[in-house]
Amino acid sequence: MAARLSSTRLAESGELAAEAELLRNRAAGLGEADADAYRRVIEALQLPREPGGEARKRAVAAALSAAADVPMQVVEAGAQVARLAARLAEEGNPNLRGDAEAAALLAEAGARAAGALVRINLARAPEDDRLARVDRILRDTARSSAQAQQPP
């Protein structure tokens, strides 16, 4: 909404609104995808324990790795929303600055929560490069959120 209502102040408001709509549509399906991924973790955990248990361990590790994908997408989407919100807070319709600030804060909170899930799912895989990536993206998201909170 803030992007659509910023056309008199921001020439590319239409593009920003379209980007926001794409992010919203992408995020809408992630809840179901997350539930499906976690269902596969539960199924792997229910595999019979065998002597040595290597097959079960591999299945659980693979399922947890796959289950990190959806929250990683949430982290990435949150970062994009926070960047977009920071830009709108700075350059958009001043009457909607509060909405842009709130969007940045909520995007950061959602990204941080999803980042915690990535770390939990990858706790047994410290070599996974998604751990470093989530930290980097969350730092960038925090900067965008802080930028959105700066006084005009």
N, C-alpha and C positions, 0 to 999 in steps of 0.2 A: 504494500500500500504506500509506504513512504517513497518508494522509487517512482511509482505511477504518479504520485501527487507532487513530484519535484520537477516537472517538465519545464517550468518557467525559470528555474535556477540551474538546471543541470541538463545540458544538451543530450546526453546519452541516457537519460532516465528510462527511456523505452527499453534499451538494451539491458539496463540493470534490472528492470522489472521482469524481463524475460528470463534473465539469469536466476533471479529469485524464484520464479515459477518452476524452472527446471529443477532447482534444488529441492523445492517443496515436493514435487512429484517423485523425485528420486528417493527422498527420505520416507515418503509414505509407504513404500513397499519393504522397507528395511526391517520393520518389526516382525513381519511374517518370516522373512529370510532368517532372522536371528533365531526365532523359535525353531525353525527347521534345522538349523545348524546345531543348536543345543540339543535337540532331540537325538541327533546322531551321536553326540557325546554321551548321552544317557544310555543309548543302545550299546555303545562300545564299553561303557562301564559295566554293563550287565552281561558281557561275554563271560563264559566260564573261565575260572582261574585254573590254569593247567600248571603242571610242574615247570618251573622256569618262567612261565607266563609271558614269554616274549611276544607272541601273536597279539595278545590282549593289550600289552603295553604299546605296541606299534599302532594298534587300532585307536587306542585312547589318544595317543600323541597326535595322530593324523586328524582325528575328530576335533581335538582342542585347537590345533593349528587352523583348521578350516573355520572353526567357530570364532576365531579372532578376525576373520575377514569382514564380517558385517560391522562390528563395532569400529573397525579401522575406517570403514566407509563413513560411519557417523562422525568420527574425528575429522575426516577430510571435509565433509559437508559443513560441519560446525565452523571450521576454519574459513571456508568460503563465505558463509553467512556473516561471520564476524568481520571479515574484510569489507564485505558489501555494506554492512551496517555502519562501520566506521566511516566509510566514504559518504554515506548518506547523512550521518550525523554532522559531518564537517561541511558538506557542500549542498545537501538537499534542502527541502522545505523546512525552514526553522520552526514552523508550527508542529512538525512531526519529529523533531529532534529527540524527544523523550521516547518515542517509539523505536527510533534507530538505536538509542542507547540501550533500551530494554532488550532489543533483538541481539545486540552484541553480547550482553551479559548472559542471556539465555543460551546463545550459541556456544559461548565459552563453557558454561556449566555442562551443557550436553556433551560437548567434546571431551571435557575432563572426565565425566562419568564413563563415557565410552572408552576413553583411554585406560581407565582403571580396569575395564573388562578385557581389553587387549592384553594388558600386563598379567592379569590373572590367568587368562587362557594360555599365555606363552611362558608362564613361570617355569615350566620344565624345559624350555628351549631358549636359554639365555643368548644363544648365538643368532637368533632370528633377527634379521635387520629391521623388522617392523617395530621392535622395541625402541630402537634409536629414532626411527622415523616418527613414531607417535610422540616422543619427547620433543623433537624439533617442531612438529606441527603444533603441539600444545603451547610451546613458547611463542610461536608466531600468532596463535590465536589470542593468547593473553595480551600481546602487544596491540593487536587490533582492537580488542575490547577496551584496553586502557586508552587507546587513541579516541575511541568513540566517547569516552567519559570526559575528555578534555573540554574545559569551558570554551565557548565560541570566541 
